[in-house]
């Protein structure tokens, strides 16, 4: 802002020069050497303070409540007087600037005279108008735009981006016809119609006419017209924007946007398509900006870095070109209002690991559908993107749309605690999303693990209580045994595409089972309905055949040790847990027709389990448990409350067991049984501490079993990887060489 | 933190070279120039191997008393050379790789700009900013 202008207007006041100097000092103008906007506002407030008779201090601005507006007497210039008159007549300047607005265009119309005078005048009168704005609100009145106009103003507070960017139409007028520009200003003023006369815009595309026009008009005239038209344009824009809140200077108005869209159509008729880089380069080169600046504009506006411009990107680029042409400095980063809208920001925000993944994936595809001509949508979706886009100077679309399955997958991943086998299990996790809850439960039951057991223990008193948790436990479990392809239940498909099929037999495991039952008996890790730890196969079918747990006891299947079965019910007593588990298993097995295959391993498992229990449990405990068995048995039925689940579990376990490798099957069977038994435990929690201790022991045993399983699977994994490497090497040798 | 970063075109002329100003820049320019021989040597050492088999990251080109020079070559034979201060307690290989990856990404962004003619000096502000962020912070 020009100091002389301010001083001139202030001169006419009652205050004298000393006051003025004091004010200037207070607001910092003397320090800066010019009046920036804030300096100006403060100066005006101080003037008002001084005029009201308050001591001249910075604090007085804030403390004095009802500060009357400073009075500026009009200078000799009739424009200013006219303006001052209009200003003073406008008692309330709070929100309406209509009274303020007329002067600039009027002034513009009148002035055909010297430019410098013109330049000063608008500013001066604008200065006078300023008192309204800072005190009332920082709403800019149109005439203040020339203040910030670097090209034409005398002050150095350039690049003031707070100013709303005036309609670019008038900005092009220097390149169009000056006369039409001025007339446009008039029309703009009178009609408040959209400033950009289309003919002026078109001139941008036609290089020859603009160049000739440029040469025709001296710079001063250009200045004049631009000042005028800028004022008028800003007027129109301001009017339009009066109702809106404080404006973002980079906001694109509707008519601007419409113009950009039309220009876009001339290059690329499909609004959802891209403008290739070469076409855009030609187009923007016509604007006669230096290549370096165009390059920078491109960097800012090509949001997804794909070398092509979508509609949004094109509008942003065009807007930046317009701004640059009018003297605004290019920002270092793309302003918010110009950023293209990316969809699925919410999803990206929810998912924890979005920045790491997916750098640019899908963003070009997203841009077209996200295009919306209306700015508000652009702005409102922006804040979420802001933080993520802050980290790079050129903003990369960090939040990426997630497909629903991916989101779900990530949720599953988040649910999982162990992430050792994150990758292998991620495909696994995709499938769980498809599963029904039942399946999850089935799988959980099936794959009892130390973890799952513990969870099952702590989770609830009912089977159904924490399916989710169990599901997550299952996934966790799966992650442990992640490399085992067929190990997992149908719900999650094998993590690998079965390279290990060479290892895992694709035989009918049922057959295998039946065939190898004998062997299984020896080597099988127990498949107890209850906890039986696997490391006890050696303990095997021995003495405690009767032990095979109550479950077996209730079983009526003919198994290898049928004679044991009838006895078992009596021995259901040994451990309440066993009872419960067994009863659970019994339920399942009773309901299932095909248990024969399972019976044996289960029985064996239970044998070993029971043997183990025998080994561990005190005789006293057993007696106690025996005594309490009847109660337990009755209670045992309670856990069976959700019979369908155990049944299904059993089915699942059978299905899964069949295709598995022997040991896997056995292990999983054990796990299933273990898990089956676990849920029942909480029910009988009311029992002794010993029961808890026993279960703890059992859990530890299952832990060791699982650890062993894990190591075995790891070994398998290594072998498989070696195979893969060898195959790759062979492939490399066989592949014909291509030249560098 | 790198002491000097250079982007060299296929024809072995520099597209972009920048070093921390405190030292004699000419020394760095010379180091980068000599490192080009090593880069060529490494590329040719791949022999008949497939192009895609060839690692983009070349690793340590040669160490001097004060500095280590790392190299990276793109598929279009544009070389990125980075000089790192030896006293800087060993930057891990991973970090160097990630720095090169960032450089490479920025370079491709520059390439994507239709206003950039391949072969021109790189004058992109964004690229400058990125390089500055990687340069050693020396008061």
Interface residues (C-beta under 8 A of the other chain):
Chain A: X276 X277 X278 X280 X281 X291 X292 X294 X295 X296 X298 X299 X302 X305 X306 X307 X332 X392 X393 X394 X735 X737 X738 X739 X740
Chain B: X43 X46 X48 X49 X50 X51 X54 X108 X109 X112 X113 X114 X115 X116 X123 X124 X125 X126 X129 X130
